């Protein structure tokens, strides 16, 4: 069993209205000069398997087909044995 952390963000050049709202609001909270705010998603999965290469291939397939829209989003993920860090 593996624990997988998936990060999905808008590609550069794709409008990110949530990021723009946060970027405009930060100065009012005293945080000046922050730029390029991008809002994305973070997903965690537990994936069965014994071979990390097969799990990586399966997760990449999940990302391309469902978890991210590769046309407008970038994604990356980390795979660790499920017992680590617990």
C-alpha positions in Angstrom: 0.0 0.0 0.0 1.3 3.5 -0.9 0.2 7.0 0.2 0.0 9.4 -2.7 -0.1 13.2 -2.5 -1.3 14.8 -5.7 -0.9 18.6 -6.4 -2.9 20.2 -9.2 -2.4 23.8 -10.3 -3.5 26.0 -13.2 -0.9 26.1 -16.0 1.0 29.4 -16.4 -1.0 31.7 -18.7 -4.3 30.2 -17.7 -6.6 32.6 -15.8 -6.7 31.9 -12.0 -9.5 34.1 -10.6 -9.2 32.7 -7.1 -5.5 33.4 -7.1 -6.1 37.0 -8.3 -8.6 37.7 -5.5 -6.1 36.4 -2.9 -3.3 38.4 -4.4 -5.4 41.6 -4.3 -6.5 40.9 -0.7 -3.1 40.3 0.8 -2.0 43.9 1.0 -5.0 44.7 3.2 -3.7 42.1 5.6 -0.3 43.7 5.7 1.4 41.4 3.2 2.7 43.6 0.4 4.6 42.6 -2.7 3.2 39.0 -2.9 2.7 38.1 -6.6 1.9 35.2 -8.8 -0.6 33.6 -6.4 -2.0 30.4 -7.9 -4.7 28.3 -6.2 -4.9 24.6 -6.8 -6.0 21.4 -5.3 -4.3 18.9 -3.0 -5.5 15.3 -3.0 -4.4 12.3 -0.9 -4.9 8.7 -2.0 -4.0 5.3 -0.7 -3.2 3.1 -3.6 -2.7 -0.7 -3.2 0.4 -2.4 -4.7 3.9 -3.6 -4.0 5.7 -2.0 -7.0 6.2 1.7 -6.7 6.8 2.0 -10.5 3.4 0.4 -11.2 1.7 2.7 -8.6 3.3 5.8 -10.2 2.1 4.7 -13.6 -1.5 4.1 -12.2 -1.5 7.5 -10.5 -0.3 9.3 -13.6 -3.1 7.6 -15.5 -5.6 8.8 -12.8 -4.3 12.3 -13.0 -4.5 12.5 -16.8 -8.0 11.0 -17.0 -9.8 12.3 -13.9 -7.9 14.2 -11.2 -6.5 17.0 -13.5 -7.4 18.6 -16.8 -4.0 18.4 -18.6 -5.1 21.0 -21.1 -5.3 23.8 -18.5 -3.7 22.2 -15.3 -0.3 20.9 -14.3 0.0 18.1 -11.8 2.7 16.3 -9.8 2.6 13.7 -7.1 4.7 12.1 -4.4 4.4 8.4 -3.6 5.5 7.0 -0.2 4.9 3.6 1.5 1.7 4.0 3.5 3.4 3.3 6.9 6.0 6.1 6.5 5.5 9.3 8.5 2.5 8.0 10.3 
